[in-house]
Amino acid sequence: MNAPSGSIGSSEHRRTRAIVAIAGANLSLIHYLTLTEFPSQLGSNELVLLIALCAYFLGLSIGYRISDRISRRGLLALGTATLALHCTLPFSARWFSGTMWRIHLAGNTPPFLFLLVLLGIAPFYALCLPRMVDSSSVDGGERPHRLARLYATEIAGGMGGIALAVTLSPARMRWILTADLLGMVAILLLWWPVPALVRGLLLGLPLLYAALFPRLDRASLRYYYQHRLGVRDVEILASEFSPYQRVDILTARQKSDTSTYLYLNGNLLYGSSLLHHHNLVVSILPNLMRMHPSNALVIAGGSLDTARYLSPRVAELKVVEIDETVARLARQHIQEPRGGFPGEWKLIIDDGKHYLGNYTGPPFDVISIDVPIPTYLQTAMLHSERFFALARARLAPGGIFSISLSGSLGHSHSDDDPLAAHLAERVTAGLLKNFRHVRVVRSNGRDFAWASDEELRFDAIALKLKAKAFIDASQSRASFGDPDFELYDEQRVREGAAGFTPIGEADMQIVLRMSLSKLYERFYEPHSD
């Protein structure tokens, strides 16, 4: 006896709604991968995130555009291919990127990842969703009503995917991607009837993926970093996604030495002589040059190396780090193996701007901004005129505010660096607008600014002697080397910043230009970090 036509229509309606809801959830889950894993292989910054978003939404648009031109069989083939591809992510992308570094063709990585997101992440969903609208007979309603109902279903599914990702937490990429595979298998099984054996194999794929994920995750990361850095014997000590970024800590052998590295979103934060030197001039020396032990504040400094060196040398030390994951993993895998910390200090998990804005305690003698160059709006604001005014209000009389200029004052606009954004000059202009006295310390080819309301009475010889005494006492010459110093007098500083405006609250262009410069340097003018 045939089933009533109404029950058939109701069953078809439920099937359609289920496919649309699952597709919406999967789009949210895979979008998370697009904005985290792939950009980290390019040294994530604002520009890289924009490129990833552009590829993702362009892929959706192309899928919607050609949906009615793809046959049912073609759609099945695309769904099967997309499922196979997603079963290899993120491992296959890392192996490809690592191979490009190994054969000295790293410049192929950005276009490859763009095409991977464009063609492999979302087009299948974009093709199947319009088909659901066209084939559905929801309650016999007109097409506008069907479209509205199914669109609402897709939005609800997308919100469910976001809720699932939040529930799983960013650290559990394994389960986020397993959920994506389960959703894709469910869509295929709902759309196409398959034999029981094939159904069982498809349902087993996500379970197999979840079981193999830890081993493949470590193996692909190890391969990528080995060839990205050109080193041997890479060991992944920790790898987590925090709410802010991907955090990787690893050891690697280069020649006869084994070093530890900390990467945030694919950008090196700890493990090179340049970064040790940055800490020396931005955070350590400003405190050592004072006549008495200081009340010190370091904003960022997630590797906690500054805390190690400063804690026994200042009266009080606070380190403000926005990302708890960075501080926790750095303490566990970088600092504790070296014997912990020789002095007392306090770690505060907070945004630096928020912390200073709400701070009501005693003023600081030294405020150090230990952040990389501003390739994100968040870090750019730590270089802004408004932030400098806030920091000045929290300094004690005669206190020092220190920051890297992320360039060379008077040189960043030369023809040698066509992508430079005049960052050194603009940061200096902001400091001069808020502090009466600004000196620039040039050391090992990099410029750093120290600002105060009182004249900074020391010379390069005094800096070198203080640095030598610290390096000898801490037995850290392997990290800091034998730095040289040059001091710009205040007249030269003012001349270097003349004609430039400070960085403002909405100064997006400088972030994009610095992001472009970093991307260009990494892939098209290769050099070691």
TABEL-V941256 format. One line per field, one symbol per residue. burial: I if it has 16 or more other C-alpha atoms within 10 Angstrom, else O. A space follows every 50 residues. Layout:
# TABEL-V941256
burial: ???
This chain:
# TABEL-V941256
burial: OOOOOOOOIOOIIOIIIIIIIIIIIIIIIIIIIIIIIIIIIIIIIIIIIO IIIOIIIIIIIIIIOOIOOOOOOOIIOIIIOIIOOIIOIIIOIIIIIIII IIOOOIIOIIOOIIIIIIIIIIIIIIIIIIIIIOOIIIOOOOOOOIIOOI IIIIIIIIIIIIOIIOOOOIIOIIIIIIIIIIIIIIIIIOIOOOOOOOOO OIIOIIOOIIOOIOOIIIIIIIIIIIIIIOOIOIIIIOIIIIOOIIIIII IIIOOOOOOIIIIIIIIIIIIIOOIIIIIIIIIIIIIIIIOOOIIIIIII IIIIIIIIIIIIIIOIIIIIIIIIIIIOIIIOIIIOOOOOIOIIIOIIII IIIOIIOOOOOOIIIIIIIIIIIIIIIOIIIIIIIIIIOOIIOIIIOIII IIIIIIIIIIOIIOOOOOIIIIIIIIIIIIIIOIIOIIIIIIIOOIIIII IIIOOIOOOIOOIIOOIIOIIOOOOOOOIIOOOOIIIIOIOOIIOIIOOI IIIIIOOOOIIIIIIIIIIOOIIOOOOOO
